[in-house]
Amino acid sequence: MTKRIRKGSKLFWGITIASIGIGIVLTFIIPIWGWIMAVGAGLIFCGWHLIEHSKDH
């Protein structure tokens, strides 16, 4: 019975540490992707603005 408790305890700690690691990684990756998308949207908006206000138009 003690082997089963130890095995379950190792599994518990493994899942806990993996979850914390995934959370830390997602905390840094998701905001970076958000900034990349925001910059891309800004560049598209600036391009449309330049096209609309160009003298050739």
C-alpha positions as CSV (number, residue, x, y, z in Angstrom):
1,M,0.0,0.0,0.0
2,T,2.9,2.4,0.7
3,K,4.2,1.8,-2.9
4,R,0.8,2.8,-4.2
5,I,0.7,6.0,-2.2
6,R,4.3,6.9,-3.3
7,K,3.4,6.3,-6.9
8,G,0.3,8.4,-6.7
9,S,2.3,11.1,-4.9
10,K,4.9,11.1,-7.6
11,L,2.1,11.4,-10.2
12,F,0.5,14.2,-8.3
13,W,3.7,16.2,-8.0
14,G,4.6,15.5,-11.6
15,I,1.2,16.9,-12.8
16,T,1.5,19.8,-10.5
17,I,5.0,20.8,-11.7
18,A,4.0,20.3,-15.3
19,S,0.9,22.5,-14.9
20,I,3.0,25.3,-13.3
21,G,5.5,25.1,-16.1
22,I,2.9,25.2,-18.8
23,G,1.3,28.2,-17.0
24,I,4.5,30.1,-16.9
25,V,5.3,29.4,-20.6
26,L,1.8,30.5,-21.6
27,T,2.1,33.6,-19.6
28,F,5.0,34.7,-21.7
29,I,4.0,33.3,-25.1
30,I,0.4,34.5,-25.3
31,P,1.1,38.2,-24.6
32,I,3.9,38.1,-27.2
33,W,1.5,36.7,-29.8
34,G,-1.0,39.4,-28.8
35,W,1.6,42.1,-29.4
36,I,2.5,40.6,-32.7
37,M,-1.1,40.6,-33.8
38,A,-1.6,44.2,-32.6
39,V,1.4,45.5,-34.5
40,G,0.2,43.6,-37.6
41,A,-3.2,45.2,-37.3
42,G,-1.6,48.6,-36.9
43,L,0.6,48.2,-40.0
44,I,-2.5,47.1,-42.0
45,F,-4.4,50.2,-40.8
46,C,-1.5,52.5,-41.6
47,G,-1.2,51.0,-45.1
48,W,-4.9,51.5,-45.7
49,H,-4.6,55.1,-44.5
50,L,-1.7,55.8,-46.8
51,I,-3.5,54.3,-49.8
52,E,-6.7,56.3,-49.1
53,H,-4.8,59.5,-48.7
54,S,-2.3,59.2,-51.5
55,K,-2.3,61.9,-54.2
56,D,-2.6,59.3,-57.0
57,H,-6.0,58.2,-55.7
